[in-house]
Amino acid sequence: MANQTVLSLDKVLERDPTYLERLQAGIAAGRSWAPEQLNTLRALRGKVQELRFFADAHPHPEVASLVTTMQAIVGNVESFGGILHPSLGELARAVVMTEDGKPLWDQYAIWEMPGAITVPYHTEEGYHIGMIEVARPIVGPVNFHSRAAFREWLDNPDKRGYTMSWEVPRGFGLKGEKPRETALREFRQELGSRTRGLVLDVEELGETNPNTAFYSNRGIDTLAVLVDPARVEEIGVAPDVNEKIAKATYLPFAEVRDLVTNGTVFCGLSKAALGAFMMKHLESIVESMGYRR
């Protein structure tokens, strides 16, 4: 197989400005990504250039301030046709190329801020997994098989609503946090378990990449948190309503298995984390359910 490499679209255009024409021809023919971000960024940069000319011809503090602000906005878009969010990460346009530099196709490359996925559990009277039922406004009730159907749902409040999802706790890290710290913070925040002494052990389960075709990080750190079942009963479970969490509970492993196998759990990150946890603890889980080798 021939070696391939990836460059950001802006870097490709620096090397070969004529690629933009080929890219736009591909968009018109339906062989490339839709042009909205390209056109928006081009328009923004054009407006900045116009403002710069105007500011040079008509010196004024407010005009100079507007030019500075616009430059900052455009400058924050790191990749041509991409989107940069200071708290979430970057959605960049990338070009997959042959080893000798010939462009093959363009796609999005997604970089998310680091975070953690947490599998809380205890082993009192068998394995119990800490799960939350959370309202997700960006998930549709059905799969969309066309862009038109997706946009109709997205832009029509009468068709939208929260989709309830059973998941394990997860979230983005705060500045300077290590994965273990993020995992524990998200666990306490989403399961409402803030009492000291609750956590008995923290175990690394590896990394989880939601889609290796698009997500550039190797994966999200995935950890298991062993909790003291006596303390769980003592403090109860009070989920954070600001997180749109409807339920938070520790379910017997058999019930969690049913939620996964009957399709109730459809969050890929949660299924991957639960799978990694099960593989790590398979023999103990099987024995806890009454089976012996």
C-alpha positions in Angstrom: 0.0 0.0 0.0 1.3 3.4 -1.0 2.2 5.7 2.0 -0.1 8.6 2.7 0.3 11.8 4.6 -2.1 14.5 5.8 -1.7 18.3 5.6 -4.1 21.1 6.7 -5.9 22.6 3.7 -4.2 26.0 4.3 -0.8 24.4 4.2 -1.7 22.7 0.9 -2.9 26.0 -0.5 0.4 27.7 0.5 2.3 25.1 -1.5 -0.1 25.0 -4.4 -2.7 27.9 -4.7 -4.2 26.3 -7.8 -5.5 23.4 -5.6 -8.4 25.8 -4.5 -9.8 25.7 -8.0 -9.6 21.9 -8.1 -11.2 21.8 -4.6 -14.1 24.1 -5.7 -14.6 22.0 -8.9 -14.8 18.9 -6.6 -17.4 20.7 -4.4 -19.5 21.5 -7.5 -19.3 17.9 -8.7 -20.3 16.6 -5.3 -16.9 15.0 -4.6 -15.8 17.2 -1.8 -17.0 18.8 1.4 -19.7 21.6 1.2 -18.2 25.1 0.7 -19.9 27.0 3.5 -16.8 27.5 5.7 -14.6 28.3 2.7 -16.9 31.0 1.5 -17.5 32.4 5.0 -13.7 32.6 5.7 -13.0 34.1 2.3 -15.7 36.8 2.9 -14.3 37.5 6.4 -10.8 38.0 5.1 -12.1 40.1 2.2 -13.9 42.4 4.7 -10.8 42.8 6.8 -8.8 43.8 3.8 -11.5 46.4 2.9 -11.5 47.7 6.4 -7.7 47.9 6.4 -7.8 50.0 3.2 -10.5 52.2 4.7 -8.6 52.7 8.0 -5.5 53.7 6.1 -7.5 56.3 4.1 -9.6 57.6 7.1 -7.6 57.4 10.3 -9.9 57.1 13.3 -9.6 55.3 16.7 -12.9 53.4 16.3 -12.2 52.3 12.8 -8.7 51.1 13.9 -10.3 49.2 16.9 -12.8 47.5 14.5 -10.0 46.4 12.2 -8.1 45.0 15.2 -11.2 43.1 16.3 -11.9 41.7 12.9 -8.2 40.6 12.5 -8.5 38.8 15.8 -11.6 36.9 14.7 -10.1 35.8 11.4 -6.8 35.1 13.0 -8.5 32.6 15.4 -9.5 30.4 12.5 -6.4 28.3 12.4 -7.3 26.3 9.3 -8.7 27.5 6.0 -12.3 26.5 6.2 -12.1 25.2 9.7 -13.6 26.1 13.0 -11.7 26.8 16.3 -13.4 26.8 19.7 -11.4 27.8 22.7 -13.0 25.3 25.0 -13.8 22.4 22.8 -11.0 22.1 20.2 -10.7 22.5 16.4 -12.5 21.2 13.3 -9.9 21.6 10.6 -10.1 20.9 6.9 -7.4 18.4 6.0 -6.1 16.9 2.7 -5.0 13.3 2.4 -2.0 13.1 0.1 0.3 10.6 -1.5 3.9 10.5 -0.2 5.1 12.6 -3.1 2.6 15.4 -2.3 -0.3 14.7 -4.7 -3.7 15.5 -3.1 -6.1 12.5 -3.0 -9.1 13.9 -1.1 -10.1 16.4 1.5 -11.9 15.7 4.8 -12.3 17.1 8.3 -9.8 16.4 11.0 -11.2 16.9 14.5 -9.1 17.7 17.5 -10.9 17.8 20.9 -9.6 19.2 24.1 -8.4 16.3 26.4 -10.9 14.8 28.8 -11.8 11.5 30.5 -14.5 8.8 30.5 -15.3 7.2 33.8 -16.8 3.9 34.7 -17.8 4.1 38.4 -18.5 0.7 40.1 -18.7 -1.2 43.3 -18.8 -5.0 43.9 -21.3 -5.3 46.8 -23.5 -8.2 46.1 -22.2 -8.4 42.5 -20.9 -5.7 40.2 -22.8 -2.5 40.0 -22.1 0.3 37.5 -22.7 4.0 38.0 -24.9 5.2 35.1 -26.6 8.5 34.3 -29.6 9.2 32.1 -29.0 12.6 30.4 -30.9 14.8 28.0 -28.9 15.4 24.7 -30.3 18.2 22.6 -28.0 17.6 19.6 -29.0 14.0 19.1 -32.0 13.2 16.9 -34.6 10.6 17.7 -33.9 8.8 14.5 -31.0 8.5 12.0 -30.9 11.0 9.2 -30.2 9.5 5.8 -29.9 12.8 4.0 -28.6 16.3 4.8 -32.0 17.7 3.9 -33.7 15.6 6.6 -31.0 16.6 9.2 -31.3 20.3 8.5 -35.1 20.1 8.6 -34.9 18.6 12.1 -32.1 21.0 13.2 -33.9 24.2 12.1 -37.4 23.2 13.1 -38.2 23.6 16.9 -41.4 21.6 16.5 -39.4 18.6 15.3 -36.6 18.9 17.9 -36.5 17.9 21.5 -34.2 16.2 24.0 -33.1 12.7 23.3 -32.6 10.7 26.5 -29.3 8.8 26.7 -28.0 6.3 29.2 -24.2 6.9 29.7 -21.3 6.7 32.0 -19.8 10.0 33.2 -17.4 11.8 30.9 -16.3 15.3 30.1 -13.6 17.7 28.9 -10.7 18.5 31.3 -10.0 21.8 32.9 -6.8 23.7 32.2 -3.9 21.8 33.8 -5.9 18.8 34.9 -4.5 15.3 34.6 -6.9 12.5 33.2 -7.3 11.0 36.7 -8.4 14.4 38.1 -10.8 14.9 35.2 -12.3 11.5 35.7 -12.9 12.0 39.4 -14.3 15.5 38.9 -16.8 14.4 36.2 -17.7 11.4 38.4 -18.5 13.6 41.4 -20.3 16.2 39.3 -22.5 13.9 37.3 -23.3 11.3 39.9 -23.5 13.8 42.7 -21.1 11.8 44.8 -19.1 14.6 46.6 -18.4 12.9 49.9 -14.8 12.4 50.9 -13.6 8.8 51.3 -16.0 7.5 48.7 -13.4 6.6 46.1 -11.4 3.4 47.0 -9.3 3.0 43.8 -8.8 4.4 40.3 -7.8 2.1 37.4 -6.7 3.0 33.9 -8.6 1.2 31.1 -6.8 2.7 28.1 -7.9 5.2 25.5 -11.1 5.5 23.4 -11.2 7.2 20.0 -14.8 7.8 18.8 -13.9 7.6 15.1 -10.3 7.1 13.9 -11.2 8.4 10.4 -11.7 11.9 11.8 -10.6 12.3 15.4 -6.9 13.1 15.6 -6.2 12.4 19.3 -5.2 8.8 19.9 -8.1 8.6 22.3 -9.9 9.8 25.4 -8.4 8.5 28.7 -10.8 5.9 30.1 -10.7 5.1 33.8 -12.6 2.9 36.3 -13.4 4.3 39.7 -14.1 1.8 42.5 -16.4 3.3 45.1 -17.3 2.3 48.7 -20.9 0.9 48.5 -21.5 1.8 52.1 -20.8 5.5 51.4 -23.0 5.4 48.2 -26.0 4.4 50.3 -25.1 6.9 53.0 -25.0 10.0 50.7 -27.5 8.9 48.1 -27.2 9.9 44.5 -28.1 13.6 43.6 -27.3 14.4 40.0 -26.5 17.9 38.8 -29.7 19.2 37.2 -27.6 21.8 35.4 -26.1 19.0 33.4 -29.6 17.9 32.3 -29.2 14.6 34.2 -32.6 13.0 34.8 -31.4 9.9 36.7 -28.1 8.8 38.3 -27.9 5.3 39.9 -25.7 2.2 40.4 -27.2 -0.6 38.3 -26.5 -4.3 38.6 -24.2 -5.5 35.8 -27.0 -7.7 34.3 -29.2 -4.6 34.0 -26.4 -2.6 32.3 -25.8 -5.5 29.9 -29.6 -5.4 29.0 -29.4 -1.7 28.4 -26.5 -2.1 26.0 -27.9 -5.2 24.2 -31.4 -3.9 23.7 -30.1 -0.6 22.2 -31.0 1.7 25.1 -27.4 2.6 25.4 -26.3 4.1 22.1 -23.5 6.4 23.3 -20.3 5.1 21.6 -18.0 6.4 24.2 -20.0 4.7 27.0 -20.2 1.4 25.1 -16.5 1.4 24.5 -15.7 2.2 28.1 -18.1 -0.5 29.4 -16.5 -2.9 27.0 -13.0 -2.1 28.1 -14.1 -2.4 31.8 -15.8 -5.8 31.1 -12.7 -7.2 29.4 -10.5 -6.1 32.3 -12.8 -7.6 34.9 -14.4 -10.4 32.9 -13.5 -13.4 35.2 -14.6 -11.5 38.3 -17.9 -10.4 36.7 -18.7 -13.9 35.5 -18.0 -15.4 38.9 -20.1 -12.7 40.6 -23.1 -13.7 38.5 -22.8 -17.3 39.7 -20.7 -19.0 37.1 -17.5 -20.9 37.8 -14.8 -22.3 35.6 
